[in-house]
């Protein structure tokens, strides 16, 4: 997950609902892939478990925002 969102992308997402939805979807996919990799590759210790819980919470929030954008392009 080395490709961070740029300030220009954030500014565009504020004004372009279609781009915002695309950005949310891409980052949700990246987050889910990272969680799968963590589950597959890492040692299961308290820090890993905490990070995975935080990642899952973030994934749920992204999914909720993605749904709200799909239902109302002016939301999020």
C-alpha positions in Angstrom: 0.0 0.0 0.0 2.6 2.5 -1.1 0.4 4.7 -3.3 -1.1 7.3 -0.9 -3.9 9.6 -1.9 -2.6 13.0 -3.0 -4.0 16.4 -2.0 -5.1 16.9 -5.6 -7.1 13.7 -5.5 -8.7 14.7 -2.2 -9.7 18.1 -3.7 -11.2 16.5 -6.8 -13.1 14.0 -4.6 -14.8 16.8 -2.7 -16.3 18.2 -6.0 -16.6 15.1 -8.2 -19.0 12.5 -6.8 -18.1 9.9 -9.5 -14.4 10.3 -8.7 -15.1 10.2 -4.9 -16.9 6.8 -5.4 -14.1 5.5 -7.5 -11.5 6.6 -4.9 -13.4 5.0 -2.1 -13.9 1.7 -4.0 -10.2 1.6 -4.9 -9.0 2.2 -1.3 -11.5 -0.3 0.1 -10.1 -2.9 -2.2 -6.5 -2.0 -1.2 -7.5 -2.2 2.4 -9.1 -5.6 2.1 -6.1 -7.0 0.2 -3.8 -5.7 2.9 -6.0 -7.4 5.6 -5.9 -10.7 3.7 -2.1 -10.5 3.4 -1.8 -9.7 7.1 -4.0 -12.7 8.0 -2.0 -15.0 5.7 1.5 -13.8 6.4 1.9 -12.4 9.9 2.4 -13.9 13.3 -0.8 -13.8 15.3 0.1 -11.6 18.3 -1.8 -8.9 20.2 -0.5 -6.1 18.0 -1.5 -7.9 14.8 -4.9 -8.6 16.1 -5.4 -5.0 17.1 -4.2 -3.8 13.7 -6.6 -6.2 11.9 -9.5 -5.0 14.1 -8.7 -1.4 13.2 -8.4 -2.3 9.5 -11.8 -4.1 9.6 -13.4 -1.1 11.3 -12.0 1.2 8.7 -13.2 -1.1 5.9 -16.7 -1.0 7.3 -16.6 2.8 7.4 -15.3 2.9 3.8 -18.1 0.5 2.7 -20.7 2.7 4.4 -19.4 5.8 2.7 -19.3 4.0 -0.6 -23.0 3.0 -0.2 -24.0 6.6 0.8 -22.2 7.9 -2.3 -24.0 5.4 -4.5 -27.4 6.3 -3.0 -26.8 10.1 -2.9 -24.0 11.5 -5.0 -23.8 14.6 -2.8 -23.2 12.6 0.4 -19.8 11.7 2.0 
